[in-house]
């Protein structure tokens, strides 16, 4: 059970069980820890209907990485390349947090067909496979989540998130 109340500008969540946690390995410097903790809280605030299924995640920093960030589902680890600007790191973390939900919240499968259709795919399009990064439904979902959490996102390839797709993600995250 999740009960959300907003009082005096604070979001209070009463729930059965502990809140989802973000852990840090020793590679994460203090300034990135602070940014990640704030970003994680922003992510959870937008997903009040899903906090019961979000498993603990671990953040790791890498000075060398072929991409700006990646999600490793086997260990529930988000790896971000550092250094980076705060806005870029926030975008990348939220994108990878969205992938974390794909692997830890079985209910996320509920939105895949309708989201894919709203983005112009067939309802049976392979979720994790596309001809390119930009044509992969999972990546488009992660980008829609960035827009939902941060209110904007940098231009990534040719991904355009439809208003309908954004609404599908918002309604799923909030159950409203």
C-alpha positions as CSV (number, residue, x, y, z in Angstrom):
1,X,0.0,0.0,0.0
2,X,1.3,3.5,-0.9
3,X,-0.3,6.6,0.4
4,X,0.9,9.9,-0.9
5,X,0.3,13.2,0.9
6,X,1.8,16.6,0.1
7,X,2.0,19.0,3.1
8,X,4.0,22.1,3.5
9,X,5.9,21.4,0.3
10,X,7.1,17.9,1.4
11,X,6.2,14.7,-0.2
12,X,5.3,12.1,2.5
13,X,5.0,8.5,1.5
14,X,3.5,5.9,3.8
15,X,4.1,2.4,2.6
16,X,4.4,-1.2,3.6
17,X,8.1,-1.8,3.6
18,X,11.2,0.3,3.1
19,X,11.6,2.9,0.4
20,X,13.6,1.8,-2.7
21,X,17.3,2.5,-2.0
22,X,20.2,3.8,-4.1
23,X,23.5,2.6,-2.9
24,X,26.9,3.8,-4.0
25,X,30.1,1.9,-4.5
26,X,33.5,3.3,-3.6
27,X,34.0,4.8,-7.1
28,X,31.4,7.5,-6.6
29,X,32.7,10.8,-5.3
30,X,30.7,12.8,-2.8
31,X,29.4,15.4,-5.3
32,X,28.1,12.7,-7.5
33,X,26.5,11.0,-4.5
34,X,24.7,14.1,-3.6
35,X,23.5,14.7,-7.2
36,X,22.5,11.0,-7.5
37,X,20.6,11.0,-4.2
38,X,18.6,14.1,-5.3
39,X,18.0,12.6,-8.7
40,X,16.8,9.3,-7.3
41,X,14.4,11.1,-5.0
42,X,13.0,13.0,-8.0
43,X,12.6,9.7,-9.8
44,X,10.8,8.1,-7.0
45,X,8.5,11.1,-6.5
46,X,7.3,10.7,-10.1
47,X,6.7,7.0,-9.6
48,X,4.6,6.8,-6.4
49,X,2.6,3.8,-7.7
50,X,5.7,1.8,-8.4
51,X,7.9,2.2,-5.3
52,X,6.9,-1.2,-4.0
53,X,8.5,-3.0,-6.9
54,X,11.7,-0.9,-7.4
55,X,14.5,-3.0,-6.1
56,X,17.6,-1.5,-4.5
57,X,20.1,-0.2,-7.1
58,X,23.8,0.6,-7.0
59,X,25.5,3.6,-8.6
60,X,29.1,3.3,-9.9
61,X,31.3,5.9,-11.6
62,X,33.7,5.1,-14.4
63,X,36.3,7.3,-15.9
64,X,36.3,5.2,-19.0
65,X,33.1,3.8,-20.5
66,X,32.1,3.4,-24.1
67,X,28.8,5.2,-23.5
68,X,27.8,8.0,-21.2
69,X,26.0,5.5,-18.9
70,X,24.8,1.9,-18.8
71,X,22.5,-0.3,-16.8
72,X,23.8,-3.8,-15.7
73,X,20.7,-5.8,-14.9
74,X,22.6,-8.8,-13.4
75,X,23.9,-6.6,-10.6
76,X,21.2,-3.8,-10.6
77,X,24.1,-1.4,-11.2
78,X,23.9,2.0,-13.0
79,X,27.3,3.0,-14.3
80,X,27.9,6.7,-15.3
81,X,30.9,8.1,-17.0
82,X,32.6,10.9,-15.1
83,X,33.4,13.7,-15.2
84,X,30.2,15.2,-16.6
85,X,28.0,18.3,-16.1
86,X,25.2,18.0,-13.5
87,X,22.5,18.2,-16.1
88,X,24.1,15.5,-18.3
89,X,24.6,13.2,-15.3
90,X,21.0,13.7,-14.1
91,X,19.7,12.9,-17.6
92,X,21.8,9.8,-17.8
93,X,20.9,8.6,-14.3
94,X,17.2,9.0,-14.9
95,X,17.5,7.1,-18.2
96,X,19.2,4.2,-16.5
97,X,16.8,4.3,-13.5
98,X,14.1,3.7,-16.1
99,X,15.9,0.7,-17.3
100,X,16.2,-0.5,-13.7
101,X,12.4,-0.4,-13.5
102,X,12.2,-2.5,-16.6
103,X,14.1,-5.3,-14.9
104,X,12.7,-5.0,-11.4
105,X,9.1,-4.1,-11.8
106,X,7.2,-6.9,-13.6
107,X,4.3,-4.5,-13.9
108,X,6.3,-2.5,-16.4
109,X,5.4,-5.0,-19.0
110,X,1.8,-3.7,-18.8
111,X,2.7,-0.5,-20.6
112,X,4.9,-1.8,-23.3
113,X,2.4,-2.6,-26.0
114,X,0.4,0.6,-25.6
115,X,3.6,2.7,-25.3
116,X,5.1,1.1,-28.4
117,X,1.9,1.8,-30.4
118,X,1.9,5.4,-29.2
119,X,5.4,5.7,-30.5
120,X,4.5,4.3,-33.9
121,X,5.6,0.7,-33.4
122,X,3.4,-2.3,-33.7
123,X,2.2,-3.6,-30.3
124,X,4.2,-6.7,-30.7
125,X,7.5,-4.9,-31.5
126,X,10.5,-6.4,-29.7
127,X,10.9,-4.2,-26.6
128,X,14.7,-4.4,-26.3
129,X,15.6,-4.7,-30.0
130,X,15.6,-2.1,-32.7
131,X,17.7,-1.4,-35.8
132,X,19.3,1.4,-33.9
133,X,19.4,2.8,-30.4
134,X,16.8,5.4,-31.4
135,X,14.4,2.8,-32.9
136,X,14.4,0.6,-29.8
137,X,11.2,0.8,-27.7
138,X,13.0,0.4,-24.4
139,X,15.3,3.3,-25.2
140,X,12.3,5.5,-26.2
141,X,10.6,4.5,-22.9
142,X,13.7,5.6,-21.0
143,X,13.8,8.9,-22.8
144,X,10.1,9.4,-22.0
145,X,10.9,8.8,-18.4
146,X,13.6,11.5,-18.5
147,X,11.0,13.9,-19.9
148,X,8.6,12.9,-17.1
149,X,11.1,13.3,-14.3
150,X,13.1,16.3,-15.4
151,X,10.6,18.1,-17.5
152,X,12.9,18.2,-20.5
153,X,15.7,16.1,-22.0
154,X,18.6,16.8,-24.4
155,X,18.2,16.0,-28.0
156,X,19.1,12.3,-28.4
157,X,19.2,11.2,-32.0
158,X,15.9,11.3,-33.6
159,X,13.7,10.2,-30.7
160,X,10.5,12.2,-30.5
161,X,8.2,11.3,-27.6
162,X,4.6,11.6,-28.5
163,X,2.2,13.3,-26.0
164,X,0.2,10.1,-25.9
165,X,3.3,8.0,-25.0
166,X,4.4,10.5,-22.3
167,X,0.9,10.3,-20.8
168,X,1.0,6.5,-20.8
169,X,4.3,6.5,-18.8
170,X,2.9,9.2,-16.5
171,X,-0.3,7.3,-15.8
172,X,1.6,4.0,-15.2
173,X,4.0,5.7,-12.8
174,X,1.3,7.4,-10.8
175,X,-1.6,4.9,-11.3
176,X,-3.8,7.8,-12.3
